Structures are given as structure tokens and as C-alpha cells.
Amino acid sequence: MYIGKAAQLSGTTIKAIRHYEAIGLLPEPQRRGQYRVYSEQSVELLAFIKCAQQLGFKLKELQVLLHQHQGEGMPWTLASQAIASKKQELANEIKALQQVYAGLVAFEGQLDEARSSCPLPESRDSAHRDLGTDLSDKQLEHRGADQQQAQA
């Protein structure tokens, strides 16, 4: 089958297939004239790559996995080992994120305690607004006096 059909069946794009070939993830296909011809095994490998990427595997990780594989067929044993490793990595990340979350909850509680045990004085914003109003009134009084002197 040609590249367009392989892309359609595997759920990838023609551009992605060419990229996978360029970086060595997908072996060079046979050619019929100028056209690349893909096998069912190529389509299966493309689907595998796409699925692995969607589950968090990087192309570099897949390159290592596929380069370790010797022979025909899919590298199911190596894939199983990589999946187990990725699951452990995710479990560690989840645990670290749960610790960060617990820290944020504790910090939030400390802030609430501090706020309730130490009532804040009148906010600075309202004090500035009052001062601004006073200044405006004084400025108006001053202008009024200037106008009276000018008229006299």
C-alpha cells in the first residue's frame, strides 16, 4: 500500500511517516518506482508509535526501544518493559505532586489562620481615597480664593 493509505490506516499523517523514517523509527519501505510501498507490519508499527506517543512516550524513548529490538515482528517484550518503567515513573510523579498539593493545602490553612488571628487595620486603599478627597477639597478651596483675588 502507498503512504497515504498507510497514514489513513495507522491514524498518522504522511508528514509523520516521513519523519519517522528520517529518524530511524520506521525502516525504509520497499519502493515501486518512485512510490513507497508499506506492509501491514509497517502500519502496525505506525499505530504502535502513535499510541505510545499518546501515552506519554517520547520519540527518543521509542527510538531506543526499537533499536534494541532484533528481528521481525513487534517488540512486545521490550514494550512491556518500557511500559512498566513508564508506569513507575508516573507513580513517582503522582506521589511528588500529591506532596506539593498537601503542602499547598497546609500553607493555605496557615494563611487563613494568620488572617483570622491578626485583623488588619483599615485598608490602605480606603485611607488613600480619603486623603485624595481631602486634597481635592483643599485644591478647590484654593482655586476659589485665587478666583476671588483675581476679580478684586
C-alpha atoms as a printed R data frame, in Angstrom:
    type eleno elety resid chain resno       x      y      z
1   ATOM     1    CA   MET     A     1   0.000  0.000  0.000
2   ATOM     2    CA   TYR     A     2   1.122  3.561 -0.614
3   ATOM     3    CA   ILE     A     3   1.945  6.177  2.041
4   ATOM     4    CA   GLY     A     4  -1.492  7.817  2.012
5   ATOM     5    CA   LYS     A     5  -3.261  4.548  2.758
6   ATOM     6    CA   ALA     A     6  -0.686  3.654  5.466
7   ATOM     7    CA   ALA     A     7  -1.251  7.046  7.092
8   ATOM     8    CA   GLN     A     8  -5.013  6.589  6.994
9   ATOM     9    CA   LEU     A     9  -4.955  3.065  8.439
10  ATOM    10    CA   SER     A    10  -2.475  3.921 11.202
11  ATOM    11    CA   GLY     A    11  -4.066  7.232 12.193
12  ATOM    12    CA   THR     A    12  -0.903  9.205 11.444
13  ATOM    13    CA   THR     A    13  -0.015 11.697  8.743
14  ATOM    14    CA   ILE     A    14   2.164 11.388  5.656
15  ATOM    15    CA   LYS     A    15   4.486 14.001  7.172
16  ATOM    16    CA   ALA     A    16   4.796 11.967 10.400
17  ATOM    17    CA   ILE     A    17   5.602  8.789  8.456
18  ATOM    18    CA   ARG     A    18   8.371 10.547  6.548
19  ATOM    19    CA   HIS     A    19   9.698 11.954  9.828
20  ATOM    20    CA   TYR     A    20   9.699  8.515 11.470
21  ATOM    21    CA   GLU     A    21  11.645  7.157  8.519
22  ATOM    22    CA   ALA     A    22  14.142 10.028  8.688
23  ATOM    23    CA   ILE     A    23  14.883  9.457 12.403
24  ATOM    24    CA   GLY     A    24  15.025  5.683 12.065
25  ATOM    25    CA   LEU     A    25  11.813  4.741 13.860
26  ATOM    26    CA   LEU     A    26  10.361  3.201 10.749
27  ATOM    27    CA   PRO     A    27  12.503  1.170  8.366
28  ATOM    28    CA   GLU     A    28  12.824  2.303  4.763
29  ATOM    29    CA   PRO     A    29   9.892  0.853  2.859
30  ATOM    30    CA   GLN     A    30  10.215 -1.006 -0.375
31  ATOM    31    CA   ARG     A    31   9.686  1.060 -3.484
32  ATOM    32    CA   ARG     A    32   7.621  0.550 -6.563
33  ATOM    33    CA   GLY     A    33   9.125  3.048 -8.960
34  ATOM    34    CA   GLN     A    34   9.161  6.371 -7.129
35  ATOM    35    CA   TYR     A    35   6.457  5.337 -4.680
36  ATOM    36    CA   ARG     A    36   6.982  3.961 -1.202
37  ATOM    37    CA   VAL     A    37   5.142  0.728 -0.556
38  ATOM    38    CA   TYR     A    38   4.209 -0.121  3.046
39  ATOM    39    CA   SER     A    39   3.372 -3.513  4.520
40  ATOM    40    CA   GLU     A    40   0.791 -4.404  7.149
41  ATOM    41    CA   GLN     A    41   3.696 -4.667  9.615
42  ATOM    42    CA   SER     A    42   4.640 -1.032  8.849
43  ATOM    43    CA   VAL     A    43   1.071  0.069  9.538
44  ATOM    44    CA   GLU     A    44   1.085 -1.880 12.817
45  ATOM    45    CA   LEU     A    45   4.365 -0.217 13.823
46  ATOM    46    CA   LEU     A    46   2.989  3.238 12.910
47  ATOM    47    CA   ALA     A    47  -0.107  2.620 15.048
48  ATOM    48    CA   PHE     A    48   2.137  1.434 17.884
49  ATOM    49    CA   ILE     A    49   4.258  4.611 17.665
50  ATOM    50    CA   LYS     A    50   1.177  6.848 17.643
51  ATOM    51    CA   CYS     A    51  -0.392  5.050 20.608
52  ATOM    52    CA   ALA     A    52   2.858  5.136 22.594
53  ATOM    53    CA   GLN     A    53   3.199  8.877 21.959
54  ATOM    54    CA   GLN     A    54  -0.362  9.486 23.145
55  ATOM    55    CA   LEU     A    55   0.500  7.636 26.356
56  ATOM    56    CA   GLY     A    56   3.494  9.863 27.072
57  ATOM    57    CA   PHE     A    57   6.413  8.177 25.352
58  ATOM    58    CA   LYS     A    58   8.848 10.487 23.605
59  ATOM    59    CA   LEU     A    59  10.176  9.660 20.155
60  ATOM    60    CA   LYS     A    60  13.694  9.318 21.637
61  ATOM    61    CA   GLU     A    61  12.411  6.651 24.044
62  ATOM    62    CA   LEU     A    62  10.775  4.809 21.169
63  ATOM    63    CA   GLN     A    63  13.977  5.015 19.135
64  ATOM    64    CA   VAL     A    64  15.896  3.308 21.949
65  ATOM    65    CA   LEU     A    65  13.217  0.649 22.303
66  ATOM    66    CA   LEU     A    66  13.029 -0.078 18.576
67  ATOM    67    CA   HIS     A    67  16.800 -0.081 18.104
68  ATOM    68    CA   GLN     A    68  17.143 -2.696 20.867
69  ATOM    69    CA   HIS     A    69  14.707 -4.950 19.019
70  ATOM    70    CA   GLN     A    70  16.182 -7.511 16.660
71  ATOM    71    CA   GLY     A    71  14.182 -9.428 14.118
72  ATOM    72    CA   GLU     A    72  10.776 -9.280 12.539
73  ATOM    73    CA   GLY     A    73   7.553 -8.501 14.311
74  ATOM    74    CA   MET     A    74   6.720 -6.058 17.045
75  ATOM    75    CA   PRO     A    75   8.972 -5.623 20.104
76  ATOM    76    CA   TRP     A    76   6.274 -6.668 22.585
77  ATOM    77    CA   THR     A    77   8.660 -7.811 25.348
78  ATOM    78    CA   LEU     A    78  10.656 -4.586 25.179
79  ATOM    79    CA   ALA     A    79   7.425 -2.592 25.003
80  ATOM    80    CA   SER     A    80   6.145 -4.320 28.161
81  ATOM    81    CA   GLN     A    81   9.355 -3.422 30.000
82  ATOM    82    CA   ALA     A    82   9.156  0.193 28.784
83  ATOM    83    CA   ILE     A    83   5.505  0.400 29.876
84  ATOM    84    CA   ALA     A    84   6.361 -0.904 33.354
85  ATOM    85    CA   SER     A    85   9.140  1.662 33.620
86  ATOM    86    CA   LYS     A    86   6.855  4.487 32.435
87  ATOM    87    CA   LYS     A    87   4.174  3.461 34.947
88  ATOM    88    CA   GLN     A    88   6.724  3.596 37.784
89  ATOM    89    CA   GLU     A    89   7.909  6.995 36.583
90  ATOM    90    CA   LEU     A    90   4.309  8.276 36.558
91  ATOM    91    CA   ALA     A    91   3.627  6.820 40.015
92  ATOM    92    CA   ASN     A    92   6.651  8.719 41.344
93  ATOM    93    CA   GLU     A    93   5.458 11.935 39.677
94  ATOM    94    CA   ILE     A    94   1.960 11.478 41.112
95  ATOM    95    CA   LYS     A    95   3.406 10.970 44.592
96  ATOM    96    CA   ALA     A    96   5.535 14.123 44.253
97  ATOM    97    CA   LEU     A    97   2.538 16.123 43.018
98  ATOM    98    CA   GLN     A    98   0.424 14.855 45.919
99  ATOM    99    CA   GLN     A    99   3.114 16.100 48.315
100 ATOM   100    CA   VAL     A   100   3.116 19.504 46.633
101 ATOM   101    CA   TYR     A   101  -0.685 19.576 46.849
102 ATOM   102    CA   ALA     A   102  -0.614 18.705 50.566
103 ATOM   103    CA   GLY     A   103   1.950 21.461 51.101
104 ATOM   104    CA   LEU     A   104  -0.274 23.985 49.350
105 ATOM   105    CA   VAL     A   105  -3.286 22.958 51.455
106 ATOM   106    CA   ALA     A   106  -1.233 23.348 54.649
107 ATOM   107    CA   PHE     A   107   0.117 26.717 53.500
108 ATOM   108    CA   GLU     A   108  -3.389 27.889 52.656
109 ATOM   109    CA   GLY     A   109  -4.545 26.875 56.152
110 ATOM   110    CA   GLN     A   110  -1.686 28.833 57.728
111 ATOM   111    CA   LEU     A   111  -2.662 31.915 55.748
112 ATOM   112    CA   ASP     A   112  -6.287 31.613 56.849
113 ATOM   113    CA   GLU     A   113  -5.169 31.240 60.488
114 ATOM   114    CA   ALA     A   114  -2.882 34.259 60.241
115 ATOM   115    CA   ARG     A   115  -5.627 36.362 58.672
116 ATOM   116    CA   SER     A   116  -8.183 35.476 61.360
117 ATOM   117    CA   SER     A   117  -5.804 35.887 64.313
118 ATOM   118    CA   CYS     A   118  -4.426 39.222 63.139
119 ATOM   119    CA   PRO     A   119  -7.218 41.524 61.946
120 ATOM   120    CA   LEU     A   120  -5.845 44.051 59.523
121 ATOM   121    CA   PRO     A   121  -6.330 47.760 60.155
122 ATOM   122    CA   GLU     A   122  -8.316 49.845 57.703
123 ATOM   123    CA   SER     A   123  -7.054 49.058 54.263
124 ATOM   124    CA   ARG     A   124  -4.503 51.365 52.702
125 ATOM   125    CA   ASP     A   125  -6.665 51.869 49.622
126 ATOM   126    CA   SER     A   126  -9.515 53.458 51.576
127 ATOM   127    CA   ALA     A   127  -7.042 55.635 53.503
128 ATOM   128    CA   HIS     A   128  -5.562 56.880 50.223
129 ATOM   129    CA   ARG     A   129  -9.009 57.537 48.808
130 ATOM   130    CA   ASP     A   130  -9.945 59.634 51.859
131 ATOM   131    CA   LEU     A   131  -6.668 61.553 51.603
132 ATOM   132    CA   GLY     A   132  -7.288 62.100 47.902
133 ATOM   133    CA   THR     A   133 -10.752 63.518 48.643
134 ATOM   134    CA   ASP     A   134  -9.306 65.872 51.250
135 ATOM   135    CA   LEU     A   135  -6.677 67.095 48.831
136 ATOM   136    CA   SER     A   136  -9.282 67.660 46.159
137 ATOM   137    CA   ASP     A   137 -11.434 69.728 48.523
138 ATOM   138    CA   LYS     A   138  -8.414 71.824 49.584
139 ATOM   139    CA   GLN     A   139  -7.444 72.358 45.992
140 ATOM   140    CA   LEU     A   140 -10.971 73.547 45.218
141 ATOM   141    CA   GLU     A   141 -10.888 75.958 48.170
142 ATOM   142    CA   HIS     A   142  -7.518 77.313 46.991
143 ATOM   143    CA   ARG     A   143  -8.804 77.799 43.450
144 ATOM   144    CA   GLY     A   144 -11.854 79.609 44.756
145 ATOM   145    CA   ALA     A   145  -9.640 82.017 46.745
146 ATOM   146    CA   ASP     A   146  -7.445 82.613 43.662
147 ATOM   147    CA   GLN     A   147 -10.507 83.447 41.580
148 ATOM   148    CA   GLN     A   148 -11.798 85.919 44.213
149 ATOM   149    CA   GLN     A   149  -8.428 87.728 44.275
150 ATOM   150    CA   ALA     A   150  -8.401 87.945 40.513
151 ATOM   151    CA   GLN     A   151 -11.859 89.520 40.459
152 ATOM   152    CA   ALA     A   152 -10.978 92.149 43.093
